[in-house]
């Protein structure tokens, strides 16, 4: 929670402690999602229009995460859409400044999330706000297990790689499956399957483009998976 959220967890942890926390990533997503769902529910109870309450829920989801993963979306969009060679893409992604492509990338992610929540009845909307970050955080674990690291010098995600085992992957898959069934039923499982296809393609493109993953692509896949889950849950809605 200290690493993945802005909730005030005041305690010192060693890099080894942080690395061993990987299996708990989906639980952190659950807590962040519950916080966002409470904001969404509170605005609904106050009679705020659906357009505004949906925006409040999406904003809370990003805010409780400290906008950490949206930063990855911006950096990745700037690099991948720059039409530069691999080394230059990695340099652009490391640059703290945000360009036009980064702004568009963040806007598109937030816009699709907002549109998805607006399209859902409130009784389902809050469940989706909880489910999406669980699946998004789980996708990071699966990516770290199967993808090589693109930077030879390492980076922020390096502290987790030594602790990413097959057992950890199985744990997060079980958590995601149970969460999908409990929160979304058959449609929840369908949304998870669609997000899995998206995640596979996303990582394939990263492998082809820069030779693996970085901390930015991990943030971007989390946001992308969240967006796909929300949009997939809208299937069949009028």
N, C-alpha and C positions, 0 to 999 in steps of 0.2 A: 504493500500500500504506500510505503514511503517513496518507492521508486516510480510507481505507476500513477499516483494520484497526488492531489494537493492536500489531502487530509492530514492534519497535524500529528504525525507519528514522530515523537521526539525520542530518538534512541540512536546510538551509534552501532553500525553494522560493518563487519569486515567484508571485503570483496567475495570471500568464500561463502559467507552467509547469504549475500545477495544472489550469488550464482545458484545456491541450493534452493532458492525460493521459486524456481521456475514452475514447478507443478501447481503452485498456488496462483499463477497468473489468471486463469479463468475465474477463480474466486474473487480476485481483485476486480475483475471485470463485472462480476455479479454485484459487488458492493457499489461500484461506480454506477452501474445501471440502475440499481435500486434508488440511489440518490437522485439520478435524473428522473426516474419514474415518479418520485415523490414531488419533485418540482412540477412536473407535468400534471400530476393529479391535483396538486394544490391549486394551480391556475384554473383547472377545470372546475373545481369546487367553488372558486371565487367568481365563476361565470365569465371568465375571459374568453373571447372568441377562439374558435378552434385553430385558426391560422396563427394566433399569437401563442396559444398554449403549446402547440407543436414546436414552434420556434424556441420557446423557453425550454422544452424538454431536450431538443437537439443541442442548444447552447449549453445547457447544464451538463450534458454528456461530454462535451468537449472541455468545458471549464473544470469539471472535477478531475479530468485527466491532465490538467495543466497545459492543455493544447499541445502536448508532447508529440502526439502522432500526426496532428495536422501540420506541424513543422516538417515532419518527414515527407508528407504529401507535397508540400511546397518545394522542398529541396529536390525531391525526385523529379517532379514535373519540370523544374528549371533545367535539370541535367539531361533527362531523357529526351526532351523535346528541343534540345539545343542543336541537334544534328552535328555533334562533335565526336571525335574518337574517344575510346574508353577512358584513357587517362584524364582527358579534359573534362569528361562527364563527371568523374569522381571529384575533380577539383571544384567544379561548379556546385556539386552537391554539398561539399564541405563549407562553401562560402555562406556566411551567416545572412547575407543580403538576399532579398526575395525579388524575383523578376516577374515579368508579365505572365509567363507560363505557370509559375508558382501561385500567383493570385487566382488565375483561372482554375487551377486544379483544386485549390481549397474551396473556392466558390461552388464548383460543380459538386463536390462531395457534400457540402452542407446543404446545397439546394435540393439534391436528390433525397437526402435524409429527411429534410423538412417536408418535401412533397409526399414522401411515403407515409410519414406519421399523420399528416393532414388527411390522407386518403383512408386511414384506418379508424374504426370506431374506438372511442377512448378505452373501452374494456379490453381491446386488443393492443392498442397503441402503447400502453404502459408495459405490457408483456414484451413487446418488441424492443422497447428501450432497455429492458433488462437482458433479453436474450442476445442482442447484437454485440454488446461489448464482451460477453462471455466467449462467443465464437471468435470475435476479433482477436482477443488475447491468446486464445488457443492456437490460432493460425501462426502466431509468432513462434510458439514452441515447435510446431511441426516444421516450419521453415528453417529454424535454426538447426534442427536435427538432420535435415536432408540436404540443405544447401551449403556450399562452401562460402567462406568469407571472401569478399571481393578485394579487400585491402590487405596487402601483405604485412603492413605495419600494425594491423589490428585497429580496434576502435571501441566505442562504448559497449557494444554487444559482446565483446570478447570475454568478459567475465562470466557470461552464461554458457559459453560453448562447451567448456569442460564438464559441465553438469547436465548436458542435454542428452539423456539416454533414451533407449527404446521404452523403458519402463515409464519414464516421464511422459512420453508421447501417448502411451496407452492410457495413463491416468487422465490426461486432458481430453482424450477422445471419449472416455466414459463420462466425464463431467459434461461435455458438450451434448452427448447423446441424451443423457437424462434431462438436461436443461431444455433441450429442444422438444422432447416429448411432454414434459410437464408444463412448459410455457406456451408451446405452439401446436402440440399434437402432430397430426400427419403433415400439416402445412409447415410446421416448424422443422420437421425432419427434411421436407422438400427444400426448404430455404437453406438448411445446412448443406445439403447435397449440391445445390446450385452454387453456393459460396465455395465449396470445395473445388468445383470445376474452375471457377474464377481464380482461386488461389493457385491451382496448378498452372494455369496459363500465365498468371502474373509472374510466378517464379521462373517459368520457362523464358519469359521475355527478359527478366533480370539476368538470367544465366547467359543468354545470348548477347545482351547489351554490355554488361560490365563484368561478367564472369562469376556472378554469385550475388550475395546479399550484403547489405550494410545496415547500420542502425536506421538510416533514413528509409530504406525499402521495408524494413520491419514495421516501422510506424505507418508507412503508406499501405502495406497489405492489411494491417489491422483496420485502418479507416475504410479501405476498399471492401473488406469482408463485411464490416458493419453495414455499409451502404447496400451491398448486395442482399444481405439478410433482410433488411428493412423493405427493400423494393420487392423481393420475392414474396414476402408475406402479404403484399398487396394484390397478388395474383387472384383474379376472380372477384375482386372488389369493384362495385359499381360507383 
